[in-house]
Amino acid sequence: TLTDILILALATIAITDAWLRGSLFAGARAYVETFENWLSELLGCRLCLSYHVPIWLTILFYIPSLFEFWPWHVLFRLPLGILAATAIATLINDVRDAIRGDDDVLPG
């Protein structure tokens, strides 16, 4: 449904932001960048990740939920809802900071 697509899109934003902007993954990002191959290009590119992350999220969360009955299928989709809520909170914080005049918070 459209709600599932929106949740998947927001979860993708949360994952790519966490990977590309998060200090938690700074060491892993630096390690991946040392290889200078197609994988380091893929994991360092926001546009590339926005194509690949939804595919993996669908494989890991949506497809298994198709084989479970109510209410257990919700457990497979719950992480996506949590990630979507995180993305909304991050976007709201970025807009708030941009309104306050902190111009370096918005990506791009």
Secondary structure, 3 states (H helix, E strand, C coil): CHHHHHHHHHHHHHHHHHHHHCHHHHHHHHHHHCCCCHHHHHHHCHHHHHHHHHHHHHHHHHHHHCCCCCCCHHHHHHHHHHHHHHHHHHHHHHHHHHHHCCHHHCCC
